[in-house]
Amino acid sequence: MSEHPRPDRSAPPNMSSYEQTRAAYAPVVPERFNPVVDIVERWGLEAPDDLALVSLGPAGETVAEHTAAQLAELARRAGRALLALGVEPGDRIFVMLPRVPAWYAAMLGAIRIGAVPMPGTNQLTARDIGYRIEAGGAVAAITSAEGAAKLGAADRDMPTLRHRIAWEPGAAATAAGWHDFDALIDAAGDGDGASPLPGSPTAKDDPLLLFFTSGTVSYPKMVIHSQGYGLGHVSTARFWHDLRPGDRHWTVTDTGWAKAAWGGLFGQFHERATNVQVALGKPDADTILRLLKDARITSFCAPPTLYRLLVQADLSAYDLSGLRHCTSAGEPLNPEVIRAWREGTGGLTVYDGYGQSETTVLVANYRTMDVRPGSMGKPVPGWTVDVLDESGAPAPDDTVGAIAVKLGATPQERPVGLFTEYVDDPDANRGAFRDGWYYTGDKAWRDGDGYLWFEGRDDDVITSSAYRIGPFEVESALIEHPAVMEAAVVGKDDPERTQIVCAFVVLAAGYEAGDELSAELKRHAKELTAPYKYPREIHFVTELPKTVSGKIRRSELRGWLRDGAPAGA
């Protein structure tokens, strides 16, 4: 098996000094590398009885537990099953499964033989599925009975799709000729009598995963990652999640998002932590808080939307004494929510992190340095991230610019975990990779101590009377008011000011929309932010439009304004 960086077992793997760790951490991907072989199977050989995966049902009941050796065996069986069907290295496989062990079997099994999974969230429609299979050229689809029905309704030719595989297929899928995934795995066998698998199936630059971006303004772009992406997430798990051997880590995410790879695939396994997945329906505060105790979670990662929901509950009623470390990503977490969580849990800080489907975590807050609520933190070891001005030079402190990642002088110096390219999209690649930098498409500013502060997507920054206003600060001010559960801010075209600030607000329980509350929220925002930033219009809505990955679709909010009436009011 290939050699690769290993954690120091004599000390906690989190940083003792940010600057020293940043200077010393330089991961190297071997020429032959496969994260299933070199991380999962190695763990299974070295510590076969370690608990690697716990799968829970909607109420927290145990569905299955897999040791490191059992997870490695499951991956090998699934790999053999796919090979037996005729799936070859480099073939793409559409995977849309709920949070069940079969998702790990499909993902790890495909990667084990050099095939390329294309994860999809379970919220995808038939149209979405058809587009992804056709655009991605998938040769196989692995999904649930519900997904099989959606795929059957997809109005696409999908000429590359040769194999349809269903987990718990049901009568309809079986009648339509779908393979039973569990039956294929059972037939594949393991051990001495099983067909052999290649010991080193992939080179480091071979494709590993294909993600589809959220598609907030256009059809989703296809993001391809190489095998080194699996090793790139060591920094996610070690420095941001602060994982240690024996930790039980729960990232709340759908299996189709890149966040599932951030918090559930290789980084956690490399650090010898147990991944916990929960087949939640629509999350509620009581279920989440109860599971944190009952599942003995020590490290918890959730999107800002969920933390905003949790702090509405009486946190003192729950025993969270076993929880050691909390993280959040997707959008910046509002300082008021960080404060409420800390006070309600007896001192737990939420460590915000920033990254994309195209990367691992890029910027984060860590236990070894002071958290400045609302800040993204500082660049993760292994990455050089800066804020650039329009000329491509580092922007002065306190000046909004483009968040960019330095690529290095040669392809070999490319950061471990950065995507290879946007597939079949040369225009997007030219726009993203320029002058030795990868431009994320996001805006931020850097303070005098090197902390980065998120401003928004390129098209989310509001220009009003020559001022540039990021939505996050206004949203954070609004959410500090007890009446506001969620808030999203966008710019509305205005002939005098170019744009004015408009806010869409979801109210907390017990509050009623009206002119009086609208005026109160405007005063509240004006008191907490610079006067030019306060929202001149407030629209009360029942919910905010979001992408399948939970990010607010501000483009849709701008569309509501252009159409003259908020659709969610």
N, C-alpha and C positions, 0 to 999 in steps of 0.2 A: 504493500500500500504506500501511497505517496506521503512524504513528510510535509507537515504544515504546522503553523504556529499552534502551540498548546498553552493552556492557562497554567499559571504557577499554582500548584495545589497547596503550597505551604502558606499562602496568604489569600485573602479575598481578591477576586479578579477585578474589582472596580479600582479606579485610579486612586493612588495615594497622592499624586500631584498631577494636575492637569498638564502643565507645561512639560514636565519630565516625561510623562506618558506620551504626549503628543510628539515629542522629539524622538522617542525611542520606537514607537509602534510603526512597523513597516511590513505589513503582511505580504507574502510572496506566494503566488499560486504555482504549484509544480507544473511542468509541461504536460504530464498526464494527470488529470484530476477529474474526479466524479464525486460530488458531495454525498451520495448515498454510500458509495464504497468507502470513501476516506473519512467520513464522519459517522454515519449511522452504523455501518457494518463494523468499523473499528471499535466503536463503543460496545457493540454487541459481543465482540471478541474479548475485549479487555475487562468489561464489567457486565456480564450477561444478565445479571439479576437486578441491575438498576432499573427503576421505574421510569420509562421514557414517555409514556402517553396514557392519560386518563380521559376517557370519553364519558360524559354525563348527559342524561336526558333533560328534558325541559324543566323538571322539578328538582334537578340535582341528583337524581338517582344514578347509580353507576351502571353504565351500559357495557363498558369493557375497559380492561387495563392491559397494557402491553409493556413488557420489559424491553430493554434494549435489544436483547437477542430475538425476542418475538417480533419486534418491529422490523428488524433486519430480515427475518424470515418472511414476513408478510410482503415486504418490498420485492424480495427475490421471487416469490410465488407469482406476484402480479406481473413482474417483468417477464417470467417464462410464459405466462398466459398470453401476454401481448405478442411475444415472439411467435407463439404457436399460431396466432391468427394471421401472421405475416407482417406485423408492424416492424419497421426497420429503423435503425439509427437515423436521426434527423427528421423522421416523420412527426407531424404535429397532431396532437390529440386534444380535442375540446373536452374539458372536464368541468362539469357543473353538478356538484353534489353538496348535500347539507353537511353540518358539522358532525360527521360520523367517521368511524375507522376506515370506511371504504374510501374516503377522500385521501387519507394518507396512503392507502394501498395504491390508488390510481396515480397519485402524484409521484410517490417514491418509486413505484414500479416502472413507470414510463422513464423517469430520469435514470434509473438503474441500467436501462438498455440503450440509453442515448437518444430516446425519443423526446419530444418537446411538448410538455403540457401547455395548454392555453386555458387558464382558469377563467371561469365565468361565474358571476354572482347568481344566486338562485332567484333573484328578482328579474332576471332577463325575460323579455317577451319572446314569442316565436320569431318575430321580425329581428330582434337583436341576435338571437341564436343563429338564424340563417345567415345574417350578415357576417358574423364572426367566423363561422365555419367556412363560408365561401371566400371571404377576404383572406383568412389565414391559411387556406388550403388544407384543412384538417382531413386526415385519412380515417380518423376514428373519433367517436363521441362516447364518453362515459358519463352517464347521468342517472337520475332517479326516474321512477315511473312518471312523476309529474313532468320532469324535464323531457322525457321521451314523448309525452303527449304534445308538449310545446314544439319540439323539433319536428314532429310529424305534421304540425300545422304551419311550419315555416314555408313561406312562398319564395323559395330559392331553388336553383338547380343543384347546388352543392355537388359538383361533378367529382370532387376528390374523395368524398366521404364513402368509404368502403365497409366500415365496421361500426355497427350500432350496439352499444353495450349498456345494459341497465342494471343498476343496483336495486334489488327487490323489485323486479320488473312489473309484476302484476299481470293480470290476464291480457290486458290490451296490448302491452308492449310485447309479451310473448307471442300473441297472435300476429303481431306485425313483424315478427322475425328477429326480434332483438335477442342478443346473447344475455345470459344471466351472469353478471360479474362475479358473484360469489361462487357460482358453479365452475366458472373458468379457473378461478384461483384454487379451488379445491382439487381440480383435475391436474393442475400444474405440478403439484408435488414439491418436495424439498428433500435435501439430504443426498445420500449416495446414489439413489436410483433416479434422480431428477436429471433433466437435460442440463448441460453446463451453461453457465453464464460467463461472459468475458470478465477477466479479473480487473482490467483497466479499460473500460468501454469508451472513454472520451478523453480528448485533449482539452486543455484549459480554455481554448478559444472556441470550442464547439458550442452550439446553442444549447441552452438549458431550459429557459422559460420564455413564453411570449405573453406579455400583458397587453390589455387594451386600456388606454387611458380613459378618464371619465367622460370625455367628449362633451364638455360644457358648451362649446361654441360650434362644434362640427362633428362629423362622424369620428368615432374613436380612432386614435392613431395606434399602430401596433409597435410595441416596445419589445425588442429582443435582448435578452441577457445571455451572457456566456456562463460556462460552468463556474467561473470564479465568483459569480454572484453569491453562491452558497457560502464561500469563505468570507465574502465581504460582509455578511451579516453577523460575523463574530463581533465586530465593533458595536452593532446594534444591541446584541444581547449582553456583552460584557460591560460596556461603558455606559450605555443609556439605561438598559433594563437592570444593570448592576447584578447580574445573575451569578450565583455560586452553586457548586455541585449540591444536588439535593433540593434546591429551590423548586417550588411549584408555581409555574408561571401561567397566567391566564390573560391572553389578549382577546378582547371582545371584538370580533370581526366576522364578517361573512367570508366563506372560503374562496370567493371569487375575487377578492380584492388583493392588491399587492401587500396590504397590511397582514394578510394571512402568512405570507412568506417572511415578513418582518418579525412576526411574533409567534410563528408556529412551525417553522421548518428547521433550517439548519443551524442558525445561530444558537438557539436554545439547546439543541442536541449537542453541539460542539462544546458548550459549557457544562454539559452533563446535568442539565436541569430538566425537570418533568414538565411537559406541555399538558395543559388542561384545556379541553374543548367542551363547550356546553351547547347542546342543541336547543338554544333559546328560541322562543317565538318573539313577539314584540316585547322588548325588555321593560320590566318595571322595577322600581327602586327596591321593593321588598325582596324580590327574588334575587337580584344582584347582590344585595348586602348580606342576605342570608347565605348565599353560596360562597361568598368570600370566607366566611367562617367554616361552613360545613365541609368545603373542599380543601380546607387548609391552605389557601392561597397565600403565598409570601410575596409575590410580585404581580402587579395588576396593571394592565394597560387598556385604556378605553378612550373613545373619541370624546371631544369636548361636549357634544350633545348629551352623552350619557352622564358625564360629571355634572352638567347643569341639572339633569333630572335627579341625580342622587342627592345633591345638596338641598333639594326641596324637602327631603325626608328628615325625620328626627334621627340623626346619625348616632346620637347617644344611646339609642335603644338597641344597638347592634354591637356584638363583641367582635371588634376588628383587631384584637391584640396580636393575632398571628401575622397580620399584614405588615411587611417591612418596607416595600418600595412601590411607588405609584408613578405611572407615566401616562402621557397623553400626546396624541398627534392627529393630524388631519387638517386642523386649523388652530391658530393660537388660542390657548385657553385664557379666558378673561381673568384678570387679577382678583376680582371679587369672588369668583368661583374657587380659585386657589386658596384664598383666605378662608372661605366658608368650609372647605374640605379640611383644611388644617385645624380649624377650631373645632369642627364637629367630630373629628377622628382622634383628637388628642395629640396633634402634632405632625401628622403625615403630610408631607409636601408632595405636590404633583409636579413631576419633572417633565416639562414640555420638550417635544422634539419636532424636528422638521426634516422632511425628505419628500421623495416623489416615487411614482411607479418606476421612474427611470434610474433610481438610485437606492442605496440603503439610507439609513438615517445620516443626514449631512451636518446638522447643527442641533445641539441639544443642551439641556441643563444636566448637571451631574452632582452627585453627593459631595464631591470634593471642592465645590465652589459655591459662593452665595448665589441663590436664585433671585433674579430680579423679575418679579411677577409681570407677565406680559411679554417678556423677552423670549426669543427663540433659544438663547444661550450662546454657546461658542462652537466653532467647528469641531466635529468629531475627529479623534485621532485617525490618521490615514487619509484625511481629506484636507485640501486647501480650498477654503470657501471665502469669497470676499464680495464686497459691494462695489460695482464698477459704474463709472459715469458713462456718458454717451460716447466718449472717445475710446472707451475700453480700458481706461486707467482706473486705479482704485479711487473711489469717491472720497472726498473729505469726510471726516467724522460728522455725524448729525445731518448728513445729506442723503436723501433718498436716491437709490440707484438700483441697478440690476443685480440680483443674486446670481453668482457665477462660480463654477468649479474649475480649478486649474487642471489642465490635462497632463502636463509633463512634457518634456522635450521629445520623447520618443513614444511609440505605441506601448512599449514595455513599461513605461512609467505611468500609464493610465491608472487612475484610482481603481482599486479592487472593489467591484460592486457597481461601477457605472455601466449603464446599458451600452450595447454595441452600436445600435442605430434605430431609427424609425424605419420599419420595413416598408419598402416600395414608396417612399416619400422623400425624394431628394430635396424638395423645397424645405421641408421641415428640418432635415439634417443640416442644410446650409444655414438656416436661421439659428439653429441650436448650437452648432459647433463653429466657433469663429475665433481666429487669432489666438489659438492655444487655450481657449476656455469653452466650457459648456454652459450656455445660458439657460437657466431654469424657467424663464418666463415669469418669475416672481420678483417683487420689489421689496426692498428693506433698507434700513439705515443702520449704521454702526456707531455705537457711542464711543467715548474716549477710552473705555476700558476693554474694548473689543467685543462687547455683547452685540448681537444682531437683533433688530426689532422689525418684525414683519409689517409690511404695508399693504400687500395685496397682489393679486395678479396684475399683469401689465394693463389689462382693460378694466380693472376694478378701482384703480386710483382715481379719485375725484379731483377735478380742477375747477376751483370756484374763486372768481375774482383774483386770479393769478396765484392763489394758494393751491398746493397739492395736498389732498386730504386722503389718508388711508382709512378704509372703513373700520378697521379693527378697533382703533382707539375710541371711536364714537360708539361702536357696539358695546365695548367694555363699559363705557360710562352708563349707557342705558341699562345694562344688565345689573348694575349695582342698585338700581331702584327695585324695591321689593315687588312691585307690580309686574316686572318683566321677567319672563322665563327664558325667552330667546329673542334675539334681535339681529337683523341684517340691514346693512346700510349700502346704498348705491347712489350714484349721481343721476340727476334728472336734467335734461337739457334746459337751459334758461338763456334768453336773449341778452340779459344784462350781465349775468355772472358766469357765463359759459355753462356752468352746472350749479345746481343747488343740492344740498345733502337731503336725501329722503331715507326714512327709516321704516322698516316693516317689523312689527312687534307682535310676538305671541305672549299673551298675558298669563301670569301665574293664577292658580286657582283662587277664587274669591274676589277678583277684580273685574270691573266692567269697563268696556271701551266707551269713550265719549270725549267731547271737546275739553272738559275740565281735566281729565287725565292726560290728554294730549298736551295741553299747555303745561301741566306739571312736569311731564317728561322732558319737554323742551327746556324748561328752566333747570331741571336737574342736569341735563347734559351740558348746558351752558356753564353751569357751576363747576363741572368736573373737567371740561376740556376748554381749549381756546375758543373764544366767542364765535370765530368764523367757522368752527366745526360743528356747531349744534345743528340738528336736523330741522329744517324749515317745514318739512311735511312729515307726518307720522301716519302710517296706515296700520290699523289693527287687523291681524289675520289669524286664522285658526291654526295654520301650520306654514312652515317655510318650505319652498321647493328645494329638493336636495338630489344630488347624484346618487347612484347606487352605492357609492363609497361614503355617503354621509356628508359630503361637502355642500354648502349652500350654493344653489344655482343663481348667482347674481345676474347672469345674463337673462334668465327668465323674469326676475324681478324688474329689470330694466324694460323688458317687453311689456310687463303689466303697465308700467308707467306710460310707455308709448301708446298703448291701446286705450288709455284714458281711465281705466278702472282696475284696481287690483283684483286678480282672479281669486285670490284666497281670502278675501275679506268676508 
